[in-house]
Structures are given as C-alpha cells and as structure tokens.
Amino acid sequence: MHRNFTQLHIHCVWGTWDRLPLITPDIQEIIYSAIVKQSSDLGCKVIAIGGTVDHVHLLTGFPPNLTISELMQKAKGSSSHLITHEIKPHEFFKWQGGYGAFTVSNQLIDQVADYIHNQATHHHQKSLISDWEII
C-alpha cells in the first residue's frame, strides 16, 4: 500500500456533574453544536450526537493522529466554556471528569447512530444497551 489507510470509529459517552439534569432544552443544541464544531476542528467526522438531560453520546470517525483523551478534553472543555462564559454565565454547568469510549465496527455504525439519535426514547422506555451507557 502506497499510503496510509485507517477506518476508525469511536462512540464516546460522558455525563454532567453528578448526573445533574444540566442539559436543558434551551441549551441542548448549543452544546451539541459546540461539540460537533470542536470535533470537526480536530479532524473527526461526526456521525451522530445525542443524549438526555444528564449525558451525551458522540459517534465519530476518528483520525489516527488524535488521542481519545484529547478529543474528550477539547469537546467537553469547549462546550462547558461556551455555556459558563457566554450562554449562561451565572448558572452552574460542568461535565463529570470521566468518559466512556468504545470502538465501533463499520457494520455497527448505523445501529449505534440510531441508538444515539433515539436516546430520549430509549431512556423513557428503558430499552438501553448497558454496554453503551457506561459512565
């Protein structure tokens, strides 16, 4: 092979501080947009983003020159900074320190993306996939 080829997909999950319901409807899309922008700036191709009031799921194509910890630090940091300094500077917003990250095979991308897009339904119906909710 004359050039490098990678096909890496990562499903990341992280929660709000103490799993508080901090991702309110008025800021949900702002948070998601900030995460998507930061991910794209790092060379990731965002496939799906979703969640509930207390956590976020992100499925992305992942470049080989980026670490998962760098993606998480910057995605969480930029979205938190936006909320706490520009959108709601006088209200509490914070992410928990940890995260979950899982590799996803090509064959499962659509299934994982569908799961992420339907987070509210899965949580309401308690039809969760426990391996994808570890946080």
MOBELHU-V426769 format. One record per backbone hydrogen bond with DSSP energy under -0.5 kcal/mol. NH is the residue of the N-H (numbers start at 1). CO is the residue of the C=O. E is the energy in kcal/mol with one decimal. If there is no record, write none. Layout:
NH	CO	E
NH	CO	E
This chain:
10	60	-2.6
11	102	-3.0
12	10	-0.6
12	58	-3.2
13	100	-2.5
14	56	-2.0
16	54	-2.2
17	94	-2.8
19	16	-2.4
20	17	-2.1
22	20	-2.4
22	53	-0.6
23	53	-2.6
24	22	-1.7
27	24	-1.8
28	24	-1.5
29	25	-0.5
31	27	-2.6
32	28	-2.6
33	29	-2.6
34	30	-2.1
35	31	-2.3
36	32	-2.7
37	33	-2.6
38	34	-2.4
39	35	-2.6
40	36	-2.7
41	37	-2.6
42	38	-1.3
43	40	-1.8
44	39	-2.5
45	61	-1.3
46	44	-0.7
47	59	-3.0
48	59	-1.8
50	57	-2.0
52	55	-1.9
55	52	-0.6
56	14	-2.9
57	50	-3.5
58	12	-2.6
59	48	-2.9
60	10	-2.4
61	45	-3.0
62	8	-2.8
66	63	-1.3
71	67	-2.1
72	68	-2.7
73	69	-2.6
74	70	-2.4
75	71	-2.8
76	72	-2.5
77	73	-2.2
78	74	-2.5
79	75	-1.6
80	76	-2.4
81	77	-2.6
82	78	-2.1
83	79	-2.0
84	80	-2.9
85	81	-2.1
86	82	-2.0
87	82	-2.1
88	83	-3.2
91	88	-1.8
96	15	-2.8
100	13	-3.0
102	11	-2.2
104	9	-2.1
108	105	-1.5
109	105	-0.6
109	106	-1.0
112	108	-2.7
113	109	-2.8
114	110	-2.4
115	111	-2.1
116	112	-2.4
117	113	-2.7
118	114	-1.3
119	116	-1.3
122	118	-2.4
123	119	-2.6
124	120	-2.3
125	121	-2.9
126	122	-0.7
127	122	-2.0
130	128	-0.8
132	129	-2.2
133	130	-1.4
135	133	-1.0
